[in-house]
Amino acid sequence: MAATVIPAAKPVLLPVEGTDDLFPVRRVYCVGRNYADHAIEMGHDPSREPPFYFQKNPDNLLPAGQDFPYPPLSSNVHYEVECVVVLKSGGADIPASKALDHVWGYAVGIDMTRRDLQDGLKKMGRSWEGAKAFEYSAPVSPIVPADRIGHPATGAIWLDVNGERKQTGDLAQMIWKVPEVIAELSKLFTLAAGDVIMTGTPAGVGPIVRGDRIECGVEGVGTLGVTVA
């Protein structure tokens, strides 16, 4: 077997709740403005928008138990709590009726966003990578297998900062439900085992500062706590 010319990158592995098992990550997809109240909050009309997607990198994921380091080049970083879906298989042009057959499990995640950078990028018509795909920008809880909890389609999703409720919603408020998110995404990309999908956030996003403590959760999935360092 030929050797690599530089050391190969270590695989990104996420813990599975209650076990020593690890979930290997392939890609990370995110759904933009998938709750109507958040779309309105961000100045958009949710009744007219098809789903759109952006990506983070696998090594942007921050497993539970680690602090979130406040990033450089920004003074306005926002939290966005999300239900996370992880896939055990995939394909292209997956019908919505078969989409959940490809889901291995669920987790709680936070889409950390350099909002000041994002606002500037939007004004210039540029892509969002600098605002979304920075180091440790996706804290995520241990994954819970779907064969343990089923496929939650309703249930509270919430986030507190320093004990104060900032975001609250319900999975039922998603504009595009999980099967539709997977089906539409599979028209753009060939999905595969190891793919991670962050499904959007309810209204109430806002800034954090160093020293803040974030607690968030998705009913039926789990909770996640993160300290801003």
N, C-alpha and C positions, 0 to 999 in steps of 0.2 A: 504494500500500500504506500502510495506516495505521501511524503510529509508536506505539511503546509509551510509556506515560506515565512509566515509569522504565526504566532500562537493563535489557534482558533478561539473565537469568542465563546465564553461559557453560555450554555443554554439558560434561558430565563424560566425559572420554575416557581410556581405558586403553590403554597400549602393547601391541602384539602382538610377541611374542618374535622377534627376528632381523629385523625389518622396520621401516619408518617408518610402517606402518599404525597406525590408532587404532580402538579399539572404543568406540562411543557407548553410554553407559549410560542405561537408562530407569528401572528400579526395582531395588531390592536386597531379596531375600527370604532369610531364614535359617531353618534347620530346628533345632528344639530337641531336645536329648537323643536323638540318632540313633545313638549307639553304646551298647550295653547296659551296658558297664562304666562309662561316664560317667553314664548314667542312675542306676545304683546309687550311684555316687559322690555324686550330688546328691540322694539320698534318695528315688528313685522306682523303681517296678517296671516295667521295660521290656516285660515280657510282656503288660501290660494297657493300654499307651498307644498310641493312634493317633498319627500324625504331627501335630505342631502347628508353627505358623510365626509368626515375628515379622518386622519389617522394620527395616532401616537406611535412611538416605537416600543417594542417589547421591553427594552431596558428602561423605559420611563416608568414602568410599574414599580410601586413602592409597597412591598409586603407589610402586613399589619405588624405592629410592634416597633416600627422605626419612626423617627421624627421626620417631618417634612421640612427640608432646608429652604428657607425663603430665597428665591432665585435672584441673581443679579439682573441689572438692566431694567428693573421694574420697581415701581412704588405703589402699584395697585393690583395685587394678586387676589383673584376671587375664587371661592369654593363653589362647586356644583355637584351635589350628591346625585348618584345614579345607580340604577340596578344594572348589574353586569351579567352578561350571558357568555358562557364558554362552550365551544363546540367540540364534539367528538368525531365529527365527520362533516363533509361538505359537498361541494359541487357547484355547477353553474345553473342558472335558471331554475332554482328550487321553487316548487309551488308552495304557497303559503300553507296549504293543507298538510304538507309533509315537513314543514320547516322544523317543528319541535322534535321530530325524530332525530335531528342532528345535534340537539342540545345535550351536553354532558352535565352542566350544573350552572349555579348562580352565585353571585357574590355582591357585596356592597362596594362601590367605588366612589372616588371624588375626582372630577375633572378639574384640576387646578389650572387656572387661566391667567396669564399676564394680560389683564384687561386693557391697560394703557397701551401695550404693544399691539394688541388685537385691534383696538379702535383705530390706531394709526395705519395698520395694514389694510383694514377695510377701506379707509379713505383713499388709499393709493391703489386699491384694486388688486392687492397682492395676497398670496396664500398665507395661511395662519400658522405655519409650523413654528415660527419663533414664539408665538403666543401660547401654543398648545403642546408642542412636542419637546419640551425642555426636561432636564433631568428631574426625576422623581415627581413628575407632574400628574401621576395617576396612583394615589394610594388605593389599596384594594384589600378587602378582608379575605380570610380563607374561603375557599370555594366549597359550596355545599352541593352534593350530587343531586340531580333531578330525581333519581330513583328513591331519594329519601324524602324530598319535600314536594315533588310534583313540579308543575309549571305555573308559578304564581302569576295570575293575570289581574288580580286586585290586591289591595293591601297598602298600608300607609308607607310613605317614603318621607324621611325627615332629616333635618340637620340642625344641630345646636352649636353655637359658639359661646364658650365660657358659660354654659348653662342656660343660655337664652335661645329660644326657638327662632330660627331664621328661615328655614324652608320647611314646608309641609305640603303634601299632596298625596295622591293615590296612583298606583300603577294603572288603574282603569282610566286615568286622565291622559294617557299617552295618545297622541294623534295617530301614530303608526304603532300598532301592537307588535309584540316580539315576533310572531310568525311573519308579519308583513315586513318588518325591518330586515329579517333574514332573507326573505324572498326578494325584496328590492335590492338589497346589497349584493345578492348573488347574480343579479343582472349586470353589475358593474365589475365584479371580481369573482374569480373562482375560489370559493371558500374551502377550508380544509380543517382537519382536526388540529386543535391548538389555537384556533382563532378566538379572540376575545372581542366582545362587542359591548360598548358602553351606550346605553339606550336613551340618554337624555335626562334633563333635570327639570323639576318644577320651579315656579317663581321663587323669588327671595334671595337670589344670588347676591353676594356682597363681598367686601374686602376682609382680609385677615392681616394681622401684624404678628411680629415675632412674640412668642410667649402665649399666643392664643391656644386654647384647647378645643378641638373639634370632636364632637360625638355625632354619629349619624347612623341611620339604619334603614332597612327595608323589611317590612313585616313579612314573616315567613321565610326570610333569607338569613338575616343576621344583623350585626352591628359592626361599626368600625370606629376606633378612636385614634386621633392623630394630634400630636403637639407640633406647633409651628416653631421651628428653631431658627 
